[in-house]
């Protein structure tokens, strides 16, 4: 049972981690670090970690072979990398202008956009009653925060 819910455990731990990241980023921004410098320093610190983890993989050759056989994947990787940089910078600018709590509550609307893009790009819809109700609550909560926050 627990193994079938590992995705949920990973997601919840990621949620806790992101909550801490937002607060620590706000602390750094309030100390005067600019969003771009913060992202640069985070990239410099995280790059060696990614390199070590990559070389620790048992089947890294499969990833390299996959990219070599499908050069178009490099375009997708480049697009994803660029989007991550843009999204993180926009979050940091928002936290700098307001605060981590309100920004995180608005940024949580991303599942709605994930659904839209999954439908458009992947032709995939995972809609059921629970997901529609959840998306409705996200939209309602976002509206309340925008009006009253």
C-alpha positions as a Markdown table, in Angstrom:
| # | Residue | x | y | z |
|---|---|---|---|---|
| 1 | Unk | 0.0 | 0.0 | 0.0 |
| 2 | Unk | 2.7 | 2.5 | 1.0 |
| 3 | Unk | 4.8 | 1.7 | -2.1 |
| 4 | Unk | 1.8 | 2.6 | -4.3 |
| 5 | Unk | 1.6 | 6.0 | -2.6 |
| 6 | Unk | 5.3 | 6.8 | -2.9 |
| 7 | Unk | 4.5 | 9.5 | -5.5 |
| 8 | Unk | 2.3 | 11.2 | -2.8 |
| 9 | Unk | 5.0 | 11.0 | -0.2 |
| 10 | Unk | 7.5 | 12.5 | -2.6 |
| 11 | Unk | 5.1 | 15.3 | -3.5 |
| 12 | Unk | 4.3 | 16.1 | 0.2 |
| 13 | Unk | 8.0 | 16.2 | 1.1 |
| 14 | Unk | 8.7 | 18.4 | -1.9 |
| 15 | Unk | 5.8 | 20.7 | -0.7 |
| 16 | Unk | 7.4 | 21.0 | 2.7 |
| 17 | Unk | 10.8 | 21.6 | 1.1 |
| 18 | Unk | 9.3 | 24.3 | -1.2 |
| 19 | Unk | 7.6 | 26.0 | 1.8 |
| 20 | Unk | 11.0 | 26.3 | 3.5 |
| 21 | Unk | 12.7 | 27.5 | 0.3 |
| 22 | Unk | 10.1 | 30.3 | -0.1 |
| 23 | Unk | 10.7 | 31.5 | 3.4 |
| 24 | Unk | 14.5 | 31.4 | 3.2 |
| 25 | Unk | 14.4 | 33.2 | -0.1 |
| 26 | Unk | 12.3 | 35.9 | 1.4 |
| 27 | Unk | 14.9 | 36.2 | 4.2 |
| 28 | Unk | 17.7 | 36.5 | 1.7 |
| 29 | Unk | 15.8 | 39.0 | -0.5 |
| 30 | Unk | 14.9 | 41.2 | 2.6 |
| 31 | Unk | 18.7 | 41.1 | 3.4 |
| 32 | Unk | 19.2 | 42.8 | 0.1 |
| 33 | Unk | 20.3 | 40.1 | -2.3 |
| 34 | Unk | 18.7 | 40.6 | -5.7 |
| 35 | Unk | 16.6 | 37.9 | -7.3 |
| 36 | Unk | 19.1 | 37.4 | -10.2 |
| 37 | Unk | 22.1 | 37.1 | -7.9 |
| 38 | Unk | 20.2 | 34.7 | -5.7 |
| 39 | Unk | 19.3 | 32.5 | -8.7 |
| 40 | Unk | 23.0 | 32.6 | -9.9 |
| 41 | Unk | 24.3 | 31.6 | -6.4 |
| 42 | Unk | 21.7 | 28.8 | -6.1 |
| 43 | Unk | 22.8 | 27.6 | -9.6 |
| 44 | Unk | 26.5 | 27.6 | -8.7 |
| 45 | Unk | 25.8 | 25.7 | -5.4 |
| 46 | Unk | 23.3 | 23.2 | -7.0 |
| 47 | Unk | 25.4 | 22.4 | -10.2 |
| 48 | Unk | 28.0 | 20.3 | -8.4 |
| 49 | Unk | 25.2 | 18.4 | -6.5 |
| 50 | Unk | 23.5 | 17.6 | -9.8 |
| 51 | Unk | 26.8 | 16.5 | -11.3 |
| 52 | Unk | 27.6 | 14.1 | -8.4 |
| 53 | Unk | 24.1 | 12.7 | -8.5 |
| 54 | Unk | 24.2 | 12.2 | -12.2 |
| 55 | Unk | 27.5 | 10.3 | -12.0 |
| 56 | Unk | 26.2 | 8.3 | -9.1 |
| 57 | Unk | 23.4 | 6.9 | -11.3 |
| 58 | Unk | 23.7 | 3.3 | -12.3 |
| 59 | Unk | 22.2 | 3.8 | -15.8 |
| 60 | Unk | 23.5 | 7.2 | -16.8 |
| 61 | Unk | 24.6 | 5.8 | -20.2 |
| 62 | Unk | 21.0 | 5.2 | -21.1 |
| 63 | Unk | 20.2 | 8.9 | -20.6 |
| 64 | Unk | 23.1 | 9.9 | -22.7 |
| 65 | Unk | 22.3 | 7.4 | -25.4 |
| 66 | Unk | 18.7 | 8.5 | -25.4 |
| 67 | Unk | 19.7 | 12.1 | -26.0 |
| 68 | Unk | 22.3 | 11.1 | -28.7 |
| 69 | Unk | 19.6 | 9.1 | -30.5 |
| 70 | Unk | 17.0 | 11.9 | -30.2 |
| 71 | Unk | 18.7 | 15.3 | -30.6 |
| 72 | Unk | 15.4 | 17.0 | -30.4 |
| 73 | Unk | 15.3 | 16.2 | -26.8 |
| 74 | Unk | 18.0 | 18.8 | -26.3 |
| 75 | Unk | 15.6 | 21.4 | -27.5 |
| 76 | Unk | 13.0 | 20.3 | -24.9 |
| 77 | Unk | 15.7 | 20.3 | -22.2 |
| 78 | Unk | 16.7 | 23.8 | -23.2 |
| 79 | Unk | 13.1 | 25.0 | -23.1 |
| 80 | Unk | 12.5 | 23.4 | -19.7 |
| 81 | Unk | 15.7 | 24.9 | -18.4 |
| 82 | Unk | 14.8 | 28.4 | -19.6 |
| 83 | Unk | 11.2 | 28.1 | -18.2 |
| 84 | Unk | 12.6 | 27.0 | -14.8 |
| 85 | Unk | 14.9 | 30.1 | -14.7 |
| 86 | Unk | 12.1 | 32.4 | -15.8 |
| 87 | Unk | 9.6 | 30.9 | -13.3 |
| 88 | Unk | 12.0 | 31.0 | -10.4 |
| 89 | Unk | 13.0 | 34.6 | -11.2 |
| 90 | Unk | 9.4 | 35.7 | -11.4 |
| 91 | Unk | 8.7 | 34.0 | -8.0 |
| 92 | Unk | 11.6 | 35.8 | -6.5 |
| 93 | Unk | 10.5 | 39.2 | -7.9 |
| 94 | Unk | 7.0 | 38.6 | -6.5 |
| 95 | Unk | 8.4 | 37.6 | -3.1 |
| 96 | Unk | 10.6 | 40.7 | -3.1 |
| 97 | Unk | 7.5 | 42.9 | -3.9 |
| 98 | Unk | 5.1 | 41.2 | -1.4 |
| 99 | Unk | 6.0 | 38.1 | 0.7 |
| 100 | Unk | 6.6 | 34.4 | 0.6 |
| 101 | Unk | 3.2 | 33.4 | 2.0 |
| 102 | Unk | 1.0 | 35.3 | -0.5 |
| 103 | Unk | 3.2 | 34.5 | -3.4 |
| 104 | Unk | 3.2 | 30.8 | -2.6 |
| 105 | Unk | -0.6 | 30.8 | -2.3 |
| 106 | Unk | -1.0 | 32.4 | -5.8 |
| 107 | Unk | 1.7 | 30.3 | -7.4 |
| 108 | Unk | -0.2 | 27.2 | -6.3 |
| 109 | Unk | -2.6 | 27.8 | -9.2 |
| 110 | Unk | 0.0 | 26.1 | -11.4 |
| 111 | Unk | -2.0 | 22.8 | -11.4 |
| 112 | Unk | -4.7 | 24.5 | -13.5 |
| 113 | Unk | -2.1 | 25.5 | -16.1 |
| 114 | Unk | -0.6 | 22.0 | -15.9 |
| 115 | Unk | -4.0 | 20.6 | -16.9 |
| 116 | Unk | -4.3 | 23.1 | -19.8 |
| 117 | Unk | -0.8 | 22.4 | -21.1 |
| 118 | Unk | -1.2 | 18.6 | -20.6 |
| 119 | Unk | -4.3 | 18.7 | -22.7 |
| 120 | Unk | -2.7 | 20.9 | -25.3 |
| 121 | Unk | 0.8 | 19.3 | -25.6 |
| 122 | Unk | 0.2 | 15.7 | -24.4 |
| 123 | Unk | -3.4 | 15.3 | -25.4 |
| 124 | Unk | -3.9 | 14.0 | -21.8 |
| 125 | Unk | -6.7 | 14.8 | -19.5 |
| 126 | Unk | -6.9 | 13.4 | -16.0 |
| 127 | Unk | -10.2 | 15.0 | -15.1 |
| 128 | Unk | -12.6 | 13.4 | -12.6 |
| 129 | Unk | -14.9 | 14.9 | -10.0 |
| 130 | Unk | -12.2 | 15.2 | -7.4 |
| 131 | Unk | -9.8 | 17.1 | -9.7 |
| 132 | Unk | -12.5 | 19.4 | -10.9 |
| 133 | Unk | -13.6 | 20.2 | -7.3 |
| 134 | Unk | -9.9 | 20.7 | -6.3 |
| 135 | Unk | -9.2 | 23.0 | -9.2 |
| 136 | Unk | -12.4 | 24.9 | -8.3 |
| 137 | Unk | -11.1 | 25.4 | -4.7 |
| 138 | Unk | -7.7 | 26.5 | -6.0 |
| 139 | Unk | -9.4 | 29.1 | -8.3 |
| 140 | Unk | -11.7 | 30.3 | -5.5 |
| 141 | Unk | -8.9 | 30.6 | -3.0 |
| 142 | Unk | -6.8 | 32.5 | -5.5 |
| 143 | Unk | -9.6 | 34.9 | -6.1 |
| 144 | Unk | -10.0 | 35.5 | -2.4 |
| 145 | Unk | -6.3 | 36.1 | -1.9 |
| 146 | Unk | -6.1 | 38.5 | -4.9 |
| 147 | Unk | -9.1 | 40.5 | -3.7 |
| 148 | Unk | -8.3 | 40.5 | 0.1 |
| 149 | Unk | -4.6 | 39.9 | 0.2 |
